[in-house]
Amino acid sequence: MNKQIKTSYSSLFIGGEWIKSTENNFSEVKNPHDQSTIGSVPLASTEDMDLALKVAKESFDSKIWRSKSLNERLSTLKKFQELHNEYALSLAEMITLENGSSINFNRLLQEQFIPATNKGIFEEAEKFDWEISRENADGSNVLVVREPVGIVAAIIPWNAPQQSALGKIIPALLAGNSVILKPTPETAIDAMALGDIFNEAGLPKGVLSILPADREVSAYLVSIPEVDKIAFTGSTRAGISIAQTAGAQMKRFTLELGGKSAGIILDDATDEQIINTIMARSLANNGQSCIGLTRLLVPKNRYEEITDTIANAMNQIKIGDPMDAGNYLGPVFHEPQYNRVKDYIQIGIDEGAVVKAGGLEKPEGEAFEKGWYIKPTLFTHVTNQMRIAREEIFGPVLVAIPYDTVEEAIAIANDSEYGLGGGIITSDRRKGLEIAKQIRTGGISLNTLYPDFGSPFGGFKKSGVGREMGKYALESFTELKTIVY
């Protein structure tokens, strides 16, 4: 079944009710392929945020949701997932229109990754240690209880909006919290649709609000003392600001931030392994992925051969309307992101790196004139000290850094302020595993394998604080209480 979501919303979703904003501000959602208008969403004001907080606090204090048994909460959320599956194709199509990522990529997320991730969280919840009892040394009893943290502000980006939203909402609700979701306005239609689906699933009123907002109002949400936890995915710069605000108030936070992940190509890697991995792990989602392998570490004895192979493959990638399943790459998200990526390509040229594929010019043809299209670009003769090797570009731009020994490759991979993802491309799984254990990053996989979203997901260093997914997400949305009696 393919149920259709709405394309425009005139009201905010506050505690399960559709309520007009106190200000008449709307954001038009534009298609990055041709700048056509897809629909519109209202932008929340600070007054709207205050109302959402009031409703969230009332729902939490009344225990309308958190007093339900785990089985009751699971039943509602499993019903939500069943309904979400019925809207999966429509959501995938909407996200493609909103952010320009391939329809194939979005269908993979909506139809496979999200259901599998939520199924894993449901299973973890059923065996989670919500209460642990033991006998104390003096003969008294000890009960360790996990309780909901309270009111959660979930703030998500635009590159995988449903996955980011549900990766926070589902475990937060399972733990008994009340949630305020703040999506990016440019990709908020799919987020607003979640309100309809949660209502259809029977989530009690007051427990969830969804409010698109600009940066000023988003910052206001973070600053409200009554918000108990911030769950954020986005840029490192924004994450640092959130951490400062949260730290000053001693509120809890998890931050999933940027990355500049290294893909170490060993000299035993085959051309097929290299190309398959780069297509899936470096260029998927138009290169707009925090875990993308954007620093390719290439053995010097095969440097020209391997970079030729990569460049040839990149030059053959089909680019165009992301709604066409025959195209692998679409446009980047919007004009600011387009300008940012182009600026970095120019920085790379100015730094002395060599453009071996792609470059500054748009793909040729009338079909690309209105869209924010960037050719997939490969830089060679790159050192790890160049800005293009150290800073997150968030577009289809890869750099190839030569190395002599595996030890040098490990050192280069670890020489980064980021530590979110990583990859090893090799024919020797045992050797790849040995190297993976030496990389200081939150997640790493061999060849085309994706991260396991039932395992802890997050980063070292400036790539974030805390972990999401599976039981680790449940832990992050709870507080521990010890009762001795």
C-alpha positions in Angstrom: 0.0 0.0 0.0 1.3 3.5 -0.8 -0.6 6.1 1.2 0.1 9.7 0.3 1.3 12.4 2.6 0.2 16.0 2.3 2.3 18.5 0.4 1.6 21.6 2.5 0.7 22.4 6.1 -0.9 25.6 7.4 -0.6 24.8 11.1 1.9 23.5 13.6 1.7 20.2 15.3 1.5 21.0 19.0 0.8 18.1 21.3 -1.2 16.2 18.7 -3.3 19.2 17.7 -2.9 21.3 14.5 -2.6 24.9 15.8 -2.1 28.1 13.8 1.2 29.8 14.6 1.1 33.1 16.5 2.9 34.7 13.5 2.0 34.3 9.9 5.4 33.2 8.7 5.7 30.4 6.2 8.6 28.7 4.5 8.2 27.7 0.9 9.8 24.3 0.2 11.7 24.4 -3.1 12.9 21.5 -5.3 16.7 21.8 -5.6 16.5 20.2 -9.1 14.5 23.0 -10.8 13.6 25.6 -8.0 9.9 24.7 -8.4 7.7 25.1 -5.2 6.7 21.8 -3.7 4.7 23.1 -0.8 4.9 25.2 2.4 5.1 24.9 6.1 4.6 27.4 8.9 7.5 28.7 10.9 7.2 28.6 14.7 7.6 31.7 16.9 9.1 31.8 20.4 5.5 32.0 21.6 4.7 28.7 19.7 7.7 27.1 21.4 6.5 28.2 24.8 3.1 26.6 24.1 4.7 23.4 22.9 6.8 23.3 26.0 3.7 23.9 28.2 1.9 21.1 26.5 4.9 18.8 26.8 5.3 19.5 30.5 1.7 19.0 31.2 1.7 15.6 29.4 4.9 14.6 31.2 3.6 15.7 34.7 0.3 14.0 34.1 2.0 10.7 33.3 -0.4 10.1 30.5 2.3 8.4 28.5 5.1 7.5 30.9 2.8 5.7 33.3 1.8 3.3 30.6 3.4 -0.1 30.6 6.3 -0.8 28.3 4.0 -3.2 26.3 1.5 -0.4 25.9 4.1 2.0 24.6 5.5 -0.6 22.3 2.1 -1.4 21.0 1.5 2.2 20.0 5.0 2.6 18.4 4.7 -0.6 16.5 1.4 0.5 15.2 3.2 3.8 14.1 5.8 1.8 12.3 3.2 -0.3 10.5 1.5 2.9 9.3 4.9 4.5 8.5 5.6 1.5 6.2 2.4 2.3 4.3 3.6 5.9 3.7 7.2 4.9 2.9 7.2 5.5 -0.8 5.4 8.8 -0.5 7.8 10.0 2.2 10.8 8.9 0.0 9.4 10.9 -2.9 8.8 13.9 -0.8 12.3 13.9 0.7 13.8 13.6 -2.8 11.8 16.7 -3.9 12.9 18.5 -0.7 16.6 17.8 -0.6 17.6 16.5 -4.0 18.9 13.1 -2.8 18.3 10.1 -5.1 14.9 8.4 -5.0 16.8 5.1 -4.8 18.7 6.3 -1.7 15.5 7.6 0.0 13.6 4.4 -0.7 16.4 2.4 0.8 16.2 4.5 4.0 12.4 4.5 4.2 11.6 1.0 3.1 14.6 -0.9 4.7 16.9 1.0 7.1 14.2 2.8 9.2 12.0 -0.3 9.7 15.0 -2.4 10.5 16.4 0.2 12.9 13.1 0.6 14.7 12.5 -3.1 14.9 15.9 -3.4 16.6 15.0 -0.7 19.1 11.7 -2.4 19.9 13.5 -5.7 20.5 16.1 -4.0 22.7 13.4 -2.3 24.7 11.8 -5.7 25.5 15.1 -7.0 27.1 16.4 -3.6 28.4 17.3 -3.4 32.1 14.5 -0.9 33.1 14.9 -2.1 36.7 17.8 -4.0 38.4 17.5 -5.3 41.9 20.1 -6.8 44.2 20.9 -7.3 47.9 23.3 -4.8 49.6 26.2 -5.9 51.7 24.3 -4.9 54.9 21.3 -7.0 53.9 19.2 -4.1 52.6 17.7 -4.2 49.1 18.9 -2.0 46.2 16.7 -1.2 43.2 18.3 0.7 40.3 15.6 2.2 38.1 15.7 3.9 34.7 13.3 6.8 34.4 12.6 9.1 31.5 14.8 12.1 31.3 11.8 14.4 30.9 11.1 16.9 28.0 13.3 16.2 25.0 14.1 18.7 22.2 15.1 16.8 19.1 16.7 18.9 16.4 17.4 17.4 13.1 19.2 18.2 9.8 18.0 18.0 6.2 20.2 15.3 4.6 18.3 12.2 6.0 15.4 13.8 7.8 13.2 10.9 8.6 16.0 8.7 9.8 17.3 11.5 12.0 13.9 12.3 13.4 12.8 8.7 14.2 16.3 7.9 15.5 15.4 10.3 18.3 11.7 10.2 18.6 11.2 6.4 18.9 13.7 5.7 21.7 12.7 8.9 23.5 9.0 7.9 23.5 9.8 4.3 24.4 11.5 5.6 27.5 8.4 7.6 28.4 9.6 11.1 27.5 7.6 14.0 25.9 9.2 15.3 22.7 9.5 18.5 20.7 10.8 17.9 17.2 12.4 20.8 15.4 13.0 20.0 11.7 14.9 22.1 9.2 12.2 24.3 7.4 13.4 23.4 3.9 12.7 19.7 4.6 9.8 20.0 7.0 6.9 18.6 4.9 8.0 15.0 5.6 8.5 15.9 9.3 5.0 17.4 9.6 3.6 14.2 8.1 4.9 12.3 11.1 2.3 14.2 13.2 -0.6 12.7 11.1 0.9 9.2 11.4 1.5 9.4 15.1 -2.1 10.6 15.6 -3.3 7.7 13.5 -1.3 5.3 15.6 -3.0 6.6 18.8 -0.2 8.5 20.5 -1.7 10.4 23.5 -2.3 14.1 23.1 0.4 16.3 24.4 3.3 13.9 24.1 4.7 15.1 20.7 5.0 18.4 19.0 6.6 19.2 15.6 7.7 22.8 14.9 9.8 24.0 12.0 11.7 27.1 13.0 14.5 29.4 11.9 17.9 29.5 13.7 16.8 32.2 16.2 13.8 30.3 17.4 15.7 27.0 17.4 18.3 28.6 19.7 15.5 29.8 21.9 14.2 26.2 22.2 17.7 25.0 23.3 17.9 27.8 25.9 14.6 27.0 27.6 15.5 25.7 31.1 12.5 23.4 31.3 13.9 21.4 28.4 15.6 18.4 30.0 17.6 17.0 27.1 18.8 18.1 23.7 19.2 15.4 21.0 20.9 17.1 18.0 22.2 16.0 14.7 24.0 18.7 12.6 27.1 20.7 12.2 30.0 20.7 14.7 29.7 24.5 14.9 26.1 24.3 16.0 26.8 21.4 18.3 29.4 23.4 20.1 26.9 26.2 20.7 24.3 23.8 21.9 26.8 22.2 24.3 27.7 25.6 25.7 24.1 26.4 26.4 23.2 23.0 27.8 26.3 22.9 29.9 25.5 26.2 31.5 22.1 24.8 32.6 23.4 21.3 33.3 20.8 19.8 30.9 21.6 16.5 29.2 22.6 16.4 25.5 23.7 14.0 22.8 25.3 15.5 19.7 25.9 13.7 16.4 28.1 16.0 14.4 30.3 16.3 11.4 32.9 14.0 10.0 35.9 13.8 7.6 36.1 10.1 7.5 39.1 8.3 6.0 38.7 5.4 3.6 42.0 3.4 3.7 42.6 1.6 0.4 45.0 -1.3 0.9 47.3 -2.4 -1.9 45.4 -5.7 -2.2 42.1 -4.0 -2.9 40.5 -4.8 -6.3 39.1 -2.2 -8.6 35.6 -3.6 -8.0 35.9 -3.3 -4.2 37.2 0.3 -4.6 34.5 1.5 -6.9 31.6 -0.3 -5.1 32.8 1.2 -1.8 33.3 4.7 -3.1 29.9 4.8 -4.8 28.1 3.5 -1.7 30.1 5.1 1.1 31.5 8.3 -0.4 29.0 9.5 -3.0 25.6 8.3 -1.8 23.2 11.0 -0.9 25.1 13.4 -3.3 28.1 13.2 -0.9 26.0 14.9 1.8 26.6 12.3 4.5 28.3 12.8 7.8 29.8 9.3 7.7 30.9 9.6 4.0 34.4 8.4 3.2 35.7 11.7 1.8 39.4 11.3 2.6 40.7 8.4 0.4 44.1 7.1 1.6 45.8 5.5 -1.4 49.1 3.4 -1.4 51.8 5.2 -3.3 52.8 2.1 -5.3 49.3 2.1 -6.9 48.4 5.8 -6.5 48.1 6.8 -10.2 46.4 3.5 -11.1 43.8 3.7 -8.4 43.1 7.4 -8.8 42.7 6.9 -12.5 40.2 4.1 -11.8 38.2 6.3 -9.4 38.2 9.3 -11.7 37.0 7.2 -14.6 34.2 5.8 -12.5 33.2 9.2 -11.2 33.1 10.7 -14.8 30.6 8.0 -15.8 28.2 8.6 -12.9 24.7 9.5 -14.2 23.7 12.9 -12.9 20.2 14.5 -13.1 16.7 14.7 -11.8 16.8 12.6 -8.6 13.3 11.5 -9.1 14.6 9.5 -12.1 15.8 6.2 -10.7 18.3 6.0 -13.5 20.3 8.8 -12.0 22.7 8.2 -9.2 23.5 11.8 -8.2 21.1 14.7 -8.0 21.7 18.4 -7.0 23.1 19.4 -3.6 20.6 20.7 -1.1 20.2 24.5 -1.8 22.1 27.5 -3.0 24.1 28.1 0.2 25.3 24.5 0.1 26.1 24.8 -3.6 28.2 27.9 -3.0 29.9 26.3 -0.1 30.9 23.2 -2.1 32.1 25.4 -5.1 34.1 27.5 -2.7 35.9 24.4 -1.4 36.7 23.2 -4.9 38.3 26.6 -5.5 40.2 26.3 -2.2 41.5 23.0 -3.3 42.7 24.4 -6.6 44.3 27.3 -4.8 46.0 25.0 -2.4 47.7 23.2 -5.4 45.7 20.0 -5.5 44.9 18.6 -8.9 41.3 18.2 -10.2 41.3 14.7 -11.7 37.5 14.5 -12.1 34.7 17.0 -11.9 35.6 20.6 -11.0 33.9 24.0 -10.8 31.6 23.9 -13.8 28.1 22.5 -13.7 27.3 19.5 -15.9 26.5 20.7 -19.4 23.0 20.9 -20.6 19.7 22.7 -20.1 18.5 20.2 -17.6 21.1 21.4 -15.1 20.8 25.1 -15.5 18.2 25.7 -12.7 19.4 23.1 -10.3 22.2 23.1 -7.7 24.4 20.6 -9.5 28.0 19.8 -8.7 30.0 17.4 -10.7 31.5 14.6 -8.6 35.0 15.9 -8.0 38.2 14.1 -7.2 41.3 15.9 -6.0 44.7 14.2 -6.2 48.2 15.2 -5.0 46.6 16.2 -1.7 48.3 16.4 1.7 46.5 15.9 4.9 47.2 19.5 6.0 45.2 21.0 3.2 41.8 22.5 4.1 40.1 20.2 1.6 41.5 17.3 3.6 40.7 18.7 7.1 37.3 20.5 6.8 33.9 18.9 6.1 32.7 19.9 2.7 29.4 18.0 2.6 29.2 17.5 -1.1 30.4 15.1 -3.8 34.1 16.1 -3.4 36.8 13.5 -2.5 40.5 13.9 -1.9 43.1 11.2 -2.5 46.1 11.3 -0.1 49.1 9.0 -0.8 50.8 6.9 1.9 53.8 4.6 2.1 53.0 2.2 4.9 49.9 1.0 6.6 51.2 2.6 9.8 51.4 5.9 8.0 47.9 5.5 6.7 46.6 4.8 10.2 48.4 8.0 11.4 46.9 10.1 8.7 43.4 8.7 9.3 43.7 9.6 13.0 45.2 13.0 12.2 41.8 14.8 12.2 39.6 16.7 14.6 36.8 14.5 13.6 36.1 10.8 14.4 32.7 9.7 13.2 33.1 7.1 10.4 35.7 5.3 8.4 36.4 2.4 6.1 39.0 -0.1 5.0 39.0 -1.3 1.4 40.8 -4.7 1.2 40.6 -8.3 0.1 42.0 -9.4 3.5 39.2 -9.2 6.2 41.6 -10.2 9.0 44.1 -7.4 8.1 41.2 -5.0 7.7 39.9 -5.8 11.1 43.3 -5.3 12.7 43.6 -1.8 11.1 40.0 -0.9 12.0 40.7 -1.4 15.7 43.5 1.2 15.5 41.3 4.0 13.9 40.0 6.5 16.5 36.5 6.8 15.2 33.0 5.9 16.4 32.3 3.5 13.5 34.2 1.8 10.7 33.4 -0.9 8.2 35.1 -3.0 5.6 34.4 -2.4 1.9 30.8 -1.6 1.0 29.3 -2.7 4.4 27.3 0.1 6.0 27.3 0.8 9.7 25.0 -1.3 11.8 22.3 0.9 13.0 21.4 -1.4 15.9 24.9 -0.7 17.4 26.1 2.5 19.0 26.3 5.3 16.5 28.2 8.5 17.3 31.7 10.0 17.1 35.0 10.6 18.8 36.5 14.1 19.2 34.5 16.9 17.5 32.2 14.4 15.8 29.9 14.4 18.8 29.0 13.4 22.3 27.0 10.3 23.3 25.6 7.5 21.2 22.3 6.8 19.3 20.7 3.5 18.0 19.6 0.3 19.8 19.9 0.1 23.5 22.4 2.9 23.6 19.6 5.3 22.5 17.3 4.0 25.2 20.1 4.7 27.7 20.6 8.2 26.5 16.9 9.1 27.1 16.8 7.9 30.7 18.1 8.9 34.1 19.3 6.3 36.6 17.8 6.3 40.1 19.1 4.1 43.0 16.6 3.2 45.8 18.0 1.5 48.9 15.3 0.0 51.2 
